[in-house]
Amino acid sequence: MGSLCSADTVPRSARAGPAARSVVRHDLRRSAAARTLRYRTGDVVVVSGLPGGGKSTLIRTAVPAHGDVVRIDSQDTRERWERRMPRWLPYGVYRPLVRLAHYAGLRAALGSGASVVVHDCGTQSWVRRWLARDAVRRGRSLHLLLLDVSPRDALAGQTARGRSVSGYAFRRHLRAVRRLRSAAEAGRLPAGCASSVLLDRGAAQALRSVLFERLPPSVPMEVSTYVRPVPAPARVPTAPAPAPVASVPPARAGPRTPTVPPPGRGDGTAEGDTCDRAPDVTGVSGRPPG
């Protein structure tokens, strides 16, 4: 089966739509740089790749979940139904109900006007035609995000999650992804898509986020490299400045006090002695008079 944006599934009106006027192609494989993908608000991004290649993981970790962005993943729908059904009931019995609920949720998301990220299973051609026509009718752009993962890694991913597809279905996915990867490597943008981004497992793990913002009309999408901000140097605490010393105004000059001259040598006190002497002691040596 062709890819979601393959030329044989996109209507002619979509090929001549606004998405075909300006195209962007990015091959981010063999790079583990942290990047952010920025799309216009209201656009639709299709995440495609092999089963077990990490599409659901990328959508959960890189796409923010809030009111302006709707994540449509058939795996989420299946898990909700599995929690409601008896464990002994095979999935094949209620599989049509799961698909019906998934497409109903996709239709509601497209009609809400919100930005939409869709998990591409790559097996339903009528879904691909539906998305392409809806994008043109609503004046939005369709973008492709392709995970290029080896078949061995994809099978290992299925084993790790405890759920695998049949060999026939896996071979169908493999042929579709190989055709799409060859076109992307040759620089051919799938008809009906405004941009295509090619990721391998390392680039997908390093992808920080998929954002939807107001971009100029001439820019379908942007790829920005995340640069970790350099922390500011730690400030060394400095000693507080000494408090200003209040200046004491000089005392006013009062009346001058007469200066008492120091005592002389013959006044009955020794030099520097300021203590009083006993009453019967004089400053004259010798025996006191009888």
C-alpha positions in Angstrom: 0.0 0.0 0.0 1.2 3.5 -0.7 2.0 6.0 2.0 -0.5 8.4 3.4 0.7 11.1 1.1 1.5 9.0 -2.0 0.6 10.5 -5.4 -1.9 7.7 -6.3 -4.1 8.5 -3.3 -4.1 12.3 -3.1 -6.9 13.9 -5.1 -5.9 16.3 -7.9 -7.4 19.3 -6.0 -5.0 18.6 -3.1 -2.0 18.6 -5.5 -3.0 22.1 -6.6 -3.8 23.3 -3.1 -1.8 25.8 -0.9 0.4 23.1 0.5 1.9 22.5 -3.0 3.2 26.0 -3.4 5.9 25.9 -0.7 7.5 22.6 0.3 10.1 21.6 2.8 12.1 18.4 3.1 14.3 17.4 6.0 16.5 14.3 6.4 17.5 14.2 10.1 18.8 10.7 10.2 22.3 9.9 11.6 22.0 12.9 13.9 21.2 12.8 17.6 20.9 16.6 18.0 18.0 17.7 20.1 15.5 19.4 17.8 12.0 20.8 17.8 9.6 20.6 14.9 7.3 23.6 14.5 4.2 23.5 12.3 1.4 26.0 11.7 -1.5 26.1 14.1 -4.3 23.9 12.8 -2.2 21.8 10.4 -2.3 18.0 10.3 0.9 15.9 10.9 0.9 12.2 9.9 3.4 10.0 11.8 4.2 6.9 9.6 6.5 4.0 9.9 6.7 0.3 10.6 4.7 -1.3 13.4 6.9 -1.4 16.4 9.1 1.4 15.1 8.2 3.9 17.8 5.4 5.9 16.3 3.2 5.8 19.4 6.1 6.5 21.7 7.1 9.6 19.6 3.5 10.9 19.7 3.2 10.5 23.5 6.6 12.0 24.3 7.0 14.8 21.7 3.5 16.0 21.1 2.1 18.1 24.0 -1.4 17.1 25.1 -3.6 20.1 25.5 -6.8 21.6 24.0 -5.2 23.0 21.0 -3.5 19.8 19.9 -5.3 16.5 19.4 -3.4 13.2 19.2 -5.1 10.4 17.3 -3.5 7.0 17.8 -5.4 3.8 17.0 -3.3 2.1 19.7 -4.9 4.3 22.4 -8.3 3.4 21.1 -7.5 -0.3 21.1 -6.2 -0.1 24.7 -9.3 1.7 25.9 -11.5 -1.1 24.4 -9.3 -3.8 25.8 -9.8 -2.5 29.3 -13.5 -2.6 28.9 -13.7 -6.1 27.3 -13.2 -9.5 29.1 -9.7 -10.8 28.9 -10.8 -14.0 27.4 -12.4 -12.3 24.4 -10.2 -12.2 21.3 -9.4 -8.8 19.9 -10.6 -9.9 16.4 -14.1 -10.1 17.7 -14.4 -6.4 18.6 -11.8 -5.1 16.1 -14.5 -3.5 13.9 -15.8 -1.5 16.9 -12.4 -0.3 17.7 -11.8 0.9 14.2 -15.2 2.6 14.1 -14.4 4.5 17.3 -11.0 5.4 16.0 -12.3 7.0 12.8 -15.1 8.7 14.7 -12.5 10.3 16.9 -10.4 11.3 13.9 -13.4 13.0 12.2 -14.2 14.9 15.4 -10.6 16.1 15.7 -10.5 17.3 12.1 -13.8 19.2 12.5 -12.7 20.9 15.7 -10.1 23.1 14.0 -7.4 22.0 16.4 -3.9 20.9 15.3 -4.0 17.1 14.7 -1.3 14.5 14.9 -2.3 11.2 13.4 -0.8 7.7 13.8 -0.6 6.3 10.2 -1.2 2.6 10.0 -0.6 2.7 6.2 -3.2 0.1 5.2 -6.4 2.0 4.5 -6.3 4.0 1.2 -9.7 5.6 1.8 -8.4 7.2 5.0 -5.5 8.7 3.1 -7.8 10.2 0.5 -10.1 11.5 3.3 -7.2 13.3 5.1 -5.9 14.8 1.9 -9.2 16.2 0.8 -10.1 17.5 4.3 -6.8 19.4 4.6 -7.4 21.2 1.3 -11.1 21.9 2.1 -10.3 23.5 5.5 -7.3 25.5 4.2 -4.7 23.6 6.3 -1.5 21.8 5.3 -0.7 18.1 5.6 2.8 17.1 6.8 4.6 13.8 6.8 6.8 12.6 9.6 8.4 9.2 8.6 10.3 7.0 11.1 12.9 5.0 9.2 13.6 2.0 11.4 15.1 -1.3 10.4 12.7 -4.4 10.2 14.8 -6.0 13.0 14.3 -3.1 15.3 10.6 -2.9 14.5 10.1 -6.6 15.3 12.0 -6.1 18.5 9.7 -3.2 19.3 6.7 -5.4 18.8 8.1 -8.0 21.1 8.9 -5.4 23.8 5.3 -4.1 23.8 3.9 -7.6 23.8 1.8 -7.2 20.6 2.7 -8.1 17.1 1.1 -8.0 13.6 0.9 -10.9 11.2 3.7 -11.6 8.8 1.5 -10.6 5.9 0.5 -7.3 7.4 4.2 -6.5 8.3 5.3 -7.2 4.7 2.7 -4.7 3.5 3.9 -2.1 5.8 7.5 -2.8 4.9 6.8 -2.3 1.1 4.9 1.0 1.7 7.6 2.4 4.0 10.4 1.5 1.6 8.7 3.3 -1.3 8.1 6.3 0.8 11.7 6.4 2.1 13.1 6.0 -1.4 11.0 9.0 -2.5 12.2 11.1 0.4 15.8 10.2 -0.1 15.5 11.2 -3.8 14.1 14.6 -2.8 10.6 13.9 -4.0 8.0 15.3 -1.7 4.8 13.2 -1.6 2.0 15.0 -3.5 -0.4 16.7 -1.2 2.1 17.2 1.6 3.6 20.5 2.5 6.7 19.0 4.2 8.3 15.7 4.9 10.7 14.9 7.8 12.8 11.7 7.8 13.9 10.4 11.2 15.8 7.3 12.3 15.6 5.8 15.8 18.3 8.0 17.2 16.8 11.2 15.8 13.4 10.3 17.0 14.6 9.7 20.5 16.4 13.1 20.5 13.3 14.9 19.2 12.3 17.3 22.0 8.8 18.3 20.9 6.4 18.8 18.0 4.8 22.3 18.4 2.1 24.2 16.5 2.6 27.9 16.3 1.8 30.9 14.2 4.3 30.8 11.3 4.6 33.1 8.4 2.5 32.1 5.4 5.6 31.3 3.3 7.0 28.9 6.0 5.2 25.5 6.0 7.2 24.3 9.0 10.5 24.8 10.8 13.2 22.6 12.3 15.1 24.3 15.1 18.0 22.8 17.0 17.7 23.0 20.7 20.7 24.7 22.4 21.0 24.1 26.1 21.3 27.5 27.8 24.6 28.2 29.5 24.0 28.6 33.2 25.0 31.9 34.6 28.1 31.9 36.7 27.5 31.5 40.5 27.6 34.9 42.2 30.2 35.0 44.9 28.8 36.7 48.0 30.6 39.8 48.9 31.0 41.3 52.3 28.5 44.1 53.1 29.9 47.5 52.8 30.7 49.1 56.2 28.1 51.4 57.5 29.0 55.0 57.1 30.4 56.5 60.3 28.5 59.5 61.5 30.7 62.5 61.8 30.6 64.1 65.2 30.4 67.8 65.0 33.1 69.6 66.9 32.2 70.8 70.4 31.6 74.5 70.7 34.3 76.5 72.3 33.3 77.4 75.9 34.9 79.5 78.5 38.5 78.6 79.0 39.4 76.8 82.2 42.5 78.0 84.0 45.3 75.5 83.8 46.6 74.3 87.2 50.4 74.0 87.1 52.0 70.8 88.2 53.2 70.8 91.8 56.8 71.7 92.4 59.5 69.7 94.2 59.2 71.5 97.5 55.5 71.3 98.0 55.4 68.1 100.0 54.6 65.6 97.2 57.0 63.5 95.2 57.0 63.8 91.5 54.0 62.1 90.1 52.6 61.2 93.4 49.0 62.4 93.8 48.0 60.4 96.9 47.5 62.1 100.2 50.0 61.4 102.9 49.4 60.6 106.5 48.8 63.6 108.8 52.0 63.0 110.8 54.2 62.7 107.8 55.8 65.8 106.3 57.9 66.3 103.3 61.0 67.1 105.4 63.4 64.4 106.3 64.7 63.9 109.7 63.1 63.6 113.1 60.1 65.7 113.7 60.5 68.4 116.2 59.8 67.4 119.8 
